[in-house]
Amino acid sequence: MSKSNGSQVVKLRLRGQALLDSARWNKGTAFNVPERKQFGLTGRLPYTMNTLDQQCARANDQLASLDNDLQKNAFLQSLKEQNIVLYYSMLERNLKDLMPIIYTPTEADAIAQYSHLFRRSEGLYLTFPNADTMEEDFLEQVRGRDIDLVVCSDAEAILGIGDQGVGGIGISTAKAVVYTLIGGVDPGKSLPVTLDVGTNNEDLLKDPLYVGWQSRRVRGKEYDEFIDKFVQLVRKYLPHSLLHFEDFGVSNAQRLLSLYRDKHAVFNDDVQGTGAVTLAALMSAVGVTKSKLADQRIIIFGAGSAGLGIARQLRDAMVTADNISEEEANSRFWLIDRFGLVKNSLGSERIREGTEPFARDDDNWAGSSDVNVQELKTNEFGSYGLLDVVRAVHPTVLIGTSTVAGAFTEEVVRTMADAVERPIIFPLSNPSRLHEVHPHKANEWTGGRALIATGSPFPPAKMPHGKDYIIAECNNALIYPGLGLGAIVSRTHTLSDGMIIAGAQRLAALSPALKDPDDALLPDFSDAPKVNFEVAVAVVQRGIGEGLAADEVCAWSPEEVRAKVGERAWRPVYAEYVYDENGEE
C-alpha cells in the first residue's frame, strides 16, 4: 500500500460502489474528474468536487450540531468507517478538542454501552470457546497484510470503569487510532484485537443484548494458555510487529509483560507508558532543580499497577542515567498502599507481588532523617501513613496514583515544602475528580515553588508574582505513540528499557521548563505529533546503539534515522488514484 502523502500514485482495482464503500480508499466528493471517469463514479457522486479542507469544514459543522459527546463519538466512528483520510484529517486539525471524544473520557461511555450501540464489527474478536480455531480466525485477518501494530485487550480494567467484556474492542481500536493520529502508524497496518475470555460484570452477564461470550472470566491455566496461543500467533506471523497490551487486570498486566517482553516487541501502556511520561516530567523537574534522579527521595502514594510501573521506570532510569546499583536505586523510594508504608514487617500477605524490592527495612526505613520514627503513629497494620512518612523522609518528590481524592492535604504539602526548596508534586490519578490534590492548591500552599504535573488537564495556576503557571499534563499519548513507531521502524524483537528511557529523555529535553523554570514541565498536548516524532527518532537511535535494531537499520546514520522515521510516518492526505486490474483493493 502506498502512503497517502499526496505525491504518490496508488493503483486500485476497486470500482464504483465498492470503491465508495472502502473506508481505506474512499475520497467521497474529493474524487477528481479523471478519477470519477476511470472508476465509474461520475453518476455516483454530486457534480462539485470538494477539497479535503472543505470536507473537514462540512464534517465539523455536522459534529457541532450534535447534542452530546457520546453522539459525537458515534458520528466520528461512522466517519472512520466511511473515509479514513477525512476522519484522521479532521482529528489532526482539532487534536485537543477531539481527543476527549475519541478517547478518554467519552470512549469509556461508548465501551460501557458497546452491545447496545453495536452497528458494525471492527478489528479481530478472539473468543475463548473458539480457541481451537484461533489460528484460522487470526489468519483470516492478517493473511496478505503487512501488519506493524497489534493492540489487544482482555477488557478487565477499562479506563477506570472496570470489566467490560467484549466491549474491550473499543479501547483497542481507540488506542490504534491514537498511534496513527499522533505517532503516524499507518492505519492500514494496525490490528485491534479483543481477547474475549468472559466477563465478571454482572450487568453484562444479565444483559440479553450483550454480544460477547456471556460467561464468567476464565482464570488460571486456561487463561494463560489462551493468551499464550494468541501471542505465539503474533510472533509466528507478525515477527516485526509491536504488540501493545491495554487495560489488562492488575493480576495480569505486569505478569504478562514480564513473560513476553524478551520474546517479542511488547508494550503495556498502563505500566510502561505511565512510567515513561512520569519519568520525562521528573527528568524535566530535576533539570530545573539542577540535581540528579539519584538525588531524589520519592514517595509514591498508591502502589497499584501504575504506581509500581512508575517506581520501576524511575528506578531503571536511575541505574542507567546515574550509574548506581539497582539496590541503591530502590532505596530512593517509599511506597504507600492501603496498608500504609510498604515495609518488611507487613508480611507476605500484605506486601503486594512486585513491591518487594521497594519494601523498607523496619529498623531504618526513614534513612538519615532527623525525625525520631519511634514518635510517629502507626496504623492498625503497624505501618505508617502518608503524613508521617513525609515528616520522616523529607521527600523531594511526591507522586499520587491512589485515586484517593484529596490525599495530599494542606498539612502534607506544607510539611513537604518546609524541607524542600522546590517540591515536585505529581497528583496523577484519573479522572480529575480523584486527584490527590488540586494543582492550584499545591501551588498556593508552596508559595508558587512547587513543580507540578497532573494526570488530567487543568487550567493554569497563578504564581505569587502574578504570572500564570502552566500545569503539565502527564498524558501517556505524549510518548507511547513515538515509542511504538520507533519500535516498528527499528524492527526490533524487544522494546528494551534503554529504548523507553531514551524516548523519555528526548521528551524531557523538549520541556518548556528547561528554558523558563516557571513554565510547564512537559510540552503542550497540541504539540504531541511533533514530540512523538522526536521520541521515535530517539528510540531507533538507542535500538541501534544497543544492537537491538534489525541489521539493515543498524547501518543507518543519525541523519538517515530522522529521514526514515519521517518517511514511515503516515499522514491523512489524499493520494492520486489510477485504475489497474492488478492494483490494490
C-alpha positions, -999 to +999 in steps of 0.1 A: +000+000+000+014+034-009+014+061+017-013+088+012+011+117+011-003+134-019+027+129-041+024+092-049+001+074-073-019+044-060-031+017-084-066+004-075-088-022-090-119-013-069-145+005-090-180+020-085-198+015-052-172-009-040-146+019-040-170+043-023-177+016+004-140+012+011-130+034+041-094+029+032-097+043-003-129+064-004-125+101-011-162+110-013-166+143-031-128+148-033-125+124-063-114+145-093-128+143-128-103+118-142-107+095-112-145+097-115-143+086-151-118+058-146-136+043-116-172+047-127-181+073-102-194+102-123-230+092-118-225+081-082-213+115-069-227+151-069-211+173-096-190+196-075-156+184-063-145+193-028-111+197-013-101+180+019-103+213+037-139+217+025-148+182+036-134+189+070-154+221+073-186+202+065-178+174+089-171+200+116-204+217+111-222+183+113-203+175+145-211+208+161-248+202+156-248+172+179-260+175+214-235+155+235-201+138+234-214+103+231-233+113+199-201+130+187-182+098+194-207+078+173-205+103+145-167+102+143-168+064+144-192+064+115-169+089+096-140+065+102-160+037+086-166+058+055-134+077+049-101+071+068-083+101+054-111+125+062-115+111+097-078+115+106-075+149+089-104+162+109-089+148+142-055+162+133-069+197+129-088+196+162-065+175+182-070+189+217-108+193+213-115+158+198-091+136+218-115+136+248-143+125+223-124+096+206-106+085+238-110+091+275-134+101+289-161+096+262-148+064+248-154+048+282-191+056+279-192+041+244-174+010+256-198+006+286-227+007+261-210-013+234-236-040+230-265-015+228-247+008+204-233-020+182-237-015+145-207-028+128-177-050+138-142-036+138-110-055+144-104-091+155-126-109+180-108-139+196-132-157+219-123-185+244-149-210+232-134-207+197-098-213+209-095-243+186-099-222+155-079-192+167-052-196+142-077-198+113-096-168+126-063-149+130-051-157+095-084-145+080-075-110+093-037-109+087-031-131+056-016-109+028-014-078+051+017-060+063+008-055+100+030-032+121+009-028+152-013-052+172-033-037+201-050-062+223-071-061+255-089-086+276-110-057+289-107-065+326-097-029+336-111-005+311-104+033+316-115+034+352-148+016+346-136-020+351-146-052+334-163-046+300-160-079+283-162-078+245-165-040+247-127-040+251-125-039+213-134-002+217-102+005+237-081-015+213-094+005+183-092+038+202-056+031+211-048+022+175-063+055+164-040+074+187-010+056+173-020+068+139-031+103+148-001+112+170+026+086+161+020+083+123+014+045+123-003+036+091-039+027+100-040+000+073-012-017+091-027-019+126-049-046+140-071-040+171-079-072+190-103-081+218-095-113+238-129-123+250-123-146+280-157-138+295-167-111+320-175-108+357-196-077+351-230-087+364-248-062+343-233-077+311-240-113+323-277-104+327-280-083+295-299-101+268-283-078+242-247-085+252-228-095+221-198-112+238-193-146+254-218-145+283-198-164+308-176-156+338-140-149+332-116-177+326-087-177+351-056-197+358-040-222+334-068-219+308-065-182+306-027-184+303-029-210+276-054-188+256-032-157+259-001-176+250-017-191+219-025-156+207+010-142+215+026-172+196+005-164+166+017-128+166+053-140+170+049-165+142+031-145+115+040-109+125+075-112+139+084-075+135+051-060+148+047-042+181+023-060+204+005-035+227-012-048+258-040-025+270-062-024+301-054-059+315-063-065+351-039-059+379-031-096+384-021-100+347-007-067+334+029-068+348+030-106+348+023-109+310+046-080+302+074-097+321+067-130+305+068-119+269+089-087+267+121-106+260+104-127+233+087-101+212+084-063+210+056-059+235+045-028+254+020-022+282+009+014+283-007+012+318+027+000+332+054+014+309+036+044+292+026+059+326+061+052+339+078+067+308+058+100+307+062+104+345+099+098+341+101+125+314+083+150+337+106+142+366+137+145+344+124+179+334+119+189+371+153+175+380+167+197+353+150+228+369+164+219+403+198+211+388+200+178+407+201+142+396+175+115+396+195+095+421+194+125+445+157+123+449+137+109+478+105+097+462+072+088+479+047+070+457+012+071+472-007+042+456+013+010+448-010-005+422-001-012+386+005+025+377+024+033+409+046+002+407+052+008+370+063+043+377+086+031+405+103+006+383+107+030+354+122+057+376+144+031+393+157+017+360+164+053+348+185+060+379+205+028+372+210+038+336+215+075+338+233+079+372+252+046+371+241+033+405+231-002+415+195-014+414+196-019+452+208+016+458+181+030+434+154+010+452+164+028+484+153+061+470+116+050+471+089+049+497+058+032+485+025+036+504-006+015+497-038+007+517-018-009+545+005+021+548+042+023+541+053-009+524+078-023+549+090-058+556+072-064+588+038-063+570+045-098+559+040-115+525+002-115+528+002-076+529+031-069+506+018-070+471+037-090+445+062-068+427+066-043+455+091-065+475+122-047+462+109-014+475+098-027+509+116-007+536+135-022+565+117-016+598+147-005+617+159+022+594+131+029+570+134+067+572+171+067+562+191+096+576+161+117+587+164+137+619+129+126+629+126+100+656+104+074+639+095+059+673+074+090+680+054+086+648+020+069+650+014+035+634-019+024+619-038-008+626-014-028+604+017-015+623+028+008+594+028+045+588+005+069+569+014+095+543+019+125+566+042+106+590+062+093+561+065+128+547+077+141+581+103+114+584+116+112+549+116+149+537+107+138+502+118+158+472+091+141+450+055+132+459+036+111+433+000+101+436-016+071+418-041+062+445-074+076+432-079+088+468-092+124+463-076+150+485-050+127+500-023+153+496-037+176+523-025+211+531-006+197+561+011+171+539+021+196+512+032+223+536+053+198+556+070+187+524+076+223+512+091+232+546+121+209+539+125+213+501+132+244+481+112+233+450+089+204+459+080+181+430+043+171+433+026+149+407-011+141+415-016+116+387-049+099+395-077+100+369-103+112+364-097+148+377-123+144+405-100+117+420-068+138+420-048+137+453-046+175+453-058+202+431-027+217+414-038+252+422-039+243+459-004+227+457+008+259+440-008+281+467+004+260+497+040+260+485+041+297+476+044+290+439+075+269+445+061+235+435+069+218+402+036+202+392+024+176+367-011+161+368-029+131+353-057+152+339-057+186+322-061+217+345-061+254+337-030+275+347-024+285+383-015+320+394+020+325+408+026+349+437+041+374+413+010+372+391+024+350+363+004+320+351+020+286+359+011+261+332+002+228+347+019+200+328-003+170+320+013+136+322-006+123+292+008+090+280+000+100+245+029+124+247+052+094+245+037+059+237+029+065+200+065+076+195+078+046+214+057+024+192+067+040+159+103+038+170+100+001+178+083-005+144+108+014+124+138-003+141+122-037+135+134-047+170+124-080+186+122-064+220+114-029+232+141-025+258+142-004+290+170+016+274+149+024+243+120+036+266+143+057+287+158+072+256+123+082+245+116+097+279+149+116+278+140+131+244+106+142+257+122+157+288+146+176+266+117+193+249+103+206+282+094+244+283+106+244+319+142+240+308+140+275+292+119+290+319+119+272+353+084+285+360+070+271+328+053+237+321+074+205+328+061+189+296+052+202+261+016+211+253-005+183+240-012+202+208+025+195+200+021+157+206+027+147+169+060+167+167+071+155+201+064+118+193+084+121+161+114+131+182+107+102+206+106+078+178+139+090+164+155+086+199+141+051+202+155+040+169+189+055+177+190+037+211+179+005+194+208+008+170+232+016+199+221-014+218+223-037+188+186-045+190+175-030+157+174-050+125+207-053+107+197-030+078+186-004+104+218-006+123+236+007+092+217+040+092+234+072+102+217+096+126+206+117+096+191+086+079+172+077+111+154+110+111+147+107+074+135+071+077+112+079+106+098+108+087+092+087+056+074+060+076+050+084+094+016+082+078-004+115+073-040+119+063-039+134+028-053+120-004-031+103-030-038+102-067-055+071-079-053+053-113-072+022-123-053-011-127-068-046-128-038-058-107-040-029-082-049-027-046-084-035-032 
